Amino acid sequence: MIFIAIILPLLLLSYTILIISGLRKSLSAKFSSPLNYENISVVIALKNEIKNLPALLNALNQFNYNSEKHEIIFVDDNSEDDSYKFL
């Protein structure tokens, strides 16, 4: 009875602490290392957006991501205001 009443709860508590500490280490290593950046592509369709392009380009300049791990693709969606030529 002593095993069930005292030792088993202590074993469960220590096992839970080990799992939580392992998860914390795993998550902090995953998100804190710049080596874990995923490759991403940002696709932006332009259709008569020339008036919004300066603000868009300003926002893209503030994009904080590893430059070797992302690309930005602009697609001309039959603009009539030469949005694509502005780039």
C-alpha positions in Angstrom: 0.0 0.0 0.0 2.9 2.4 0.7 4.0 2.0 -2.8 0.7 3.0 -4.3 0.2 5.9 -1.8 3.6 7.5 -1.8 6.1 6.1 -4.3 3.8 5.9 -7.4 2.8 9.6 -7.2 6.4 10.6 -6.8 7.4 8.6 -9.8 4.6 10.2 -11.9 5.6 13.6 -10.7 9.2 13.2 -11.6 8.3 11.7 -15.0 6.0 14.7 -15.7 8.8 17.1 -14.8 11.3 15.3 -17.1 8.8 15.5 -20.0 8.1 19.2 -19.5 11.8 20.1 -19.2 12.6 18.1 -22.3 9.8 19.9 -24.3 11.0 23.3 -23.1 14.6 22.6 -24.3 13.3 21.2 -27.6 11.0 24.2 -28.3 13.6 26.8 -27.3 16.2 25.3 -29.5 13.8 25.1 -32.4 12.7 28.7 -32.4 15.9 30.4 -31.2 18.3 29.1 -33.8 18.5 31.0 -37.1 19.5 27.8 -38.7 16.0 26.5 -38.4 14.5 29.1 -40.9 12.2 27.4 -43.4 12.4 28.3 -47.1 9.5 30.5 -48.0 8.1 32.2 -51.1 6.0 35.3 -51.0 3.9 35.8 -54.1 2.3 39.3 -54.6 -0.1 39.8 -57.5 -0.2 43.3 -58.9 -3.3 44.7 -60.7 -3.5 48.5 -60.9 -1.6 48.9 -57.6 0.9 51.6 -58.5 -0.4 54.0 -55.8 0.1 51.3 -53.1 3.5 50.1 -54.2 5.6 52.6 -52.2 4.0 51.4 -49.0 4.3 47.8 -50.0 8.0 48.1 -50.8 8.5 49.9 -47.5 6.8 47.1 -45.6 8.9 44.5 -47.5 12.1 46.3 -46.5 11.1 45.8 -42.9 10.6 42.0 -43.5 12.8 40.4 -40.9 13.7 36.9 -42.3 16.9 35.2 -43.4 17.5 36.6 -46.9 18.9 33.3 -48.1 15.8 31.5 -47.1 13.1 33.6 -48.8 12.1 34.9 -52.1 9.5 37.6 -53.1 7.8 37.0 -56.4 5.7 39.8 -58.1 3.1 38.7 -60.6 1.6 41.2 -63.1 -2.2 40.5 -63.1 -2.9 42.4 -66.4 -2.3 45.8 -64.8 -3.3 48.8 -66.8 -1.3 51.3 -64.8 2.2 49.9 -65.4 2.5 48.7 -61.8 5.1 46.1 -62.9 7.3 48.7 -64.6 7.4 50.6 -61.3 9.3 47.8 -59.7 
